[in-house]
Amino acid sequence: MGRLIYLDNNATTQMAPEVLNAITEAQSVVYGNASSMHTFGREAQRLVEQARDNIASLLDCDSSEITFTSGASESNNTVFMIAKSLIEKRGGGRIVTTTIEHPSIMETVKYLRKCGIHVDQAPVATDGSVKLDEFEKLMGPDVVLVSVMTGNNETGTIQPIETISQIAHKYGALMHTDATQAIGKLQLSCKKWNLDYLSCSGHKFYGPKGVGVLYAKKGIPYEPFVHGGEQEHGRRAGTYNTIAIYGMGVAAKLAKENIDEESRRLWTMREKLREGIVAKVPNVVVNGCNDRQHCLPGTLDVSFENVEGESILLMLDIAGIAVSTGSACATGSLEPSYVLMAGGLDVELAHGSIRFSFGRFNTMEDVDYVLEVLPPIISRLRAISTR
Amino acid sequence: MDSFMAQWVYTDTVKDHFMNPRNIWNKDENWVPDASGEVGSLACGDQMRVGIKVVDDKISDIRWLTYGCASAIASTSMMSEMVKGMTLEEAYHITPEMITDQLGGLPQHKFHCSVLGDKALRAAIDDYLEKNGRENPFRSSIAKIICECKGVTDQMIEHLVATDQAKTLEDLQRLTGYGTGCGRCKARIEHEFEEMKHIHGK
């Protein structure tokens, strides 16, 4: 077995050893239901509350504003259903979002439209950033909710959430951001950005899978998405996933300590790879944004002309390198990445796109290995291509 | 991780043909075919070009190029091995199922979009017969009737899509009257229509 290099950290991350140790230890002793009043329950509750404090500290909000969910998809669904309910109660209103959100928002938008809810989607520029003038044209006093992701999973482009939040509030709308990709890589502040809602998941920053958070500002409209017991003060029913929640809390504490240094490290690796690819492989297009201020530090999306993405992905996989692609062939649909297409990328280039996403466990040697393996793969596939 | 790596998305045969494709049309080789055919488009994510040499109405040599995913590359490679030495008639009747069987199977969602090698080969045989001023006795023999009430075949659909006469299902219905009898063919016709649009880059 040769080398294995994981460069798909935007899909999910390996758990940090600190997280793994903490939850392994807790798992064997803490099994009570965090809602129970006895010793076992109180010990579980202590871990949940500790996690809540760590996450509130990372998101710069109050612990009471944090609700635990099964992940960002559930958090996103919850926010959009709150907006649906508000619109129905008021007998009118709109939601404004973008064309590059995660499927948990894109598909929810389709569902809401079927239910008769009006949703507008602001377009993005070629660098993947929301066109602010077009966005503001969509705004009006009838807008109930604005939802714009903090950083994109494919292009890595970071949106000016603080500015968008100001615009949203100017029109009296509630402001939501899906910060799933940005958490742990970008300093987030619910207070400074004046956010009403924020979604994130544990597994994108070295925590466990199956746990996430919905931040909802104190006093802001709220309705549970999962109805049932009194957990989370009636905001989200279901027995506490204590161990995963605890693990996400440990991950949040680590993220808070390491965020600046980690971001610098990720950006250095990303830039080394970008420069290497551009120098060694002809006819490539780097997608999204290329300045440090507006790009998630570990994300690099590149299109290779005249080669199809799934072929590149599988040849890299055989060489032990794990990446992802925006090609249609990888998903079984006929359309390539809607995110890349939304930025106006040529459909052929979208089929030939590869996303490299770095994480805490990658090294500069990984970049060297990719730069050794990738160019001959592209040449080989180009040699058998019709173009 | 060994067991994990062993369970690849495709069969070992697909992997072999993907990593070591046979009969590549090397651009530097100066290989001149007697006829060639091309299907698909880069915009659709799959494109294939097939060149053939013909001796005594048998395929004596074949070369190909493919832009596409692993199963597109592997299936064209497999097809090129299968048809060498076949008569034009035999080669014309190669189906995606025959290629897929030789590959040991493909995931369901890959079957329709990526197995285009047989179509590129048929286009090359059509080209050969046309270049030699000969009748094409094979074309009608492989037509499959999809709408029995109105006698609509897959080839009629392909022709109407390829020549831009049917850009929408409404066009297709107007031109062929499909689905106006018993109506049972509707789903299959729509599927065929989408597939042909994909193959011809429409």
Contacts between the chains, C-beta under 8 A, distances in Angstrom:
chain1	res1	chain2	res2	distance
A	1	B	1	6.3
A	1	B	2	5.8
A	1	B	5	7.1
A	4	B	1	6.3
A	306	B	42	7.4
A	306	B	67	6.4
A	307	B	67	7.3
A	308	B	45	6.0
A	308	B	46	7.5
A	308	B	67	5.9
A	308	B	68	5.1
A	308	B	69	5.5
A	308	B	72	7.5
A	310	B	69	3.9
A	310	B	70	6.2
A	311	B	18	7.6
A	311	B	68	7.1
A	311	B	69	5.6
A	311	B	70	5.6
A	311	B	73	6.4
A	314	B	9	7.2
A	314	B	18	7.0
A	314	B	69	8.0
A	314	B	70	4.9
A	315	B	19	7.7
A	318	B	15	7.8
A	318	B	19	6.9
A	327	B	45	6.3
A	327	B	69	7.1
A	328	B	45	5.0
A	329	B	45	5.5
A	329	B	46	7.7
A	329	B	68	7.1
A	329	B	69	3.7
A	329	B	72	7.7
A	329	B	110	7.8
A	329	B	113	7.2
A	329	B	114	7.1
A	330	B	69	7.6
A	332	B	107	7.9
A	332	B	109	3.4
A	332	B	110	7.5
A	334	B	44	7.1
A	334	B	45	7.6
A	334	B	113	6.8
A	334	B	194	7.7
A	334	B	198	5.8
A	336	B	45	6.9
A	347	B	43	4.8
A	348	B	42	4.3
A	348	B	43	5.7
A	351	B	42	7.1
A	351	B	43	7.8
A	351	B	45	4.6
A	383	B	24	7.3
A	383	B	26	7.5
A	383	B	27	7.3
A	384	B	21	5.8
A	384	B	24	5.2
A	384	B	65	5.9
A	384	B	66	6.2
A	384	B	73	6.8
A	385	B	65	6.2
A	385	B	66	7.0
A	385	B	67	4.4
A	386	B	38	7.1
A	386	B	42	7.7
A	386	B	47	4.6
A	386	B	48	6.8
A	386	B	49	4.9
A	386	B	65	4.7
A	386	B	66	6.6
A	386	B	67	4.7
A	387	B	42	6.7
A	387	B	47	7.8
A	387	B	67	6.3
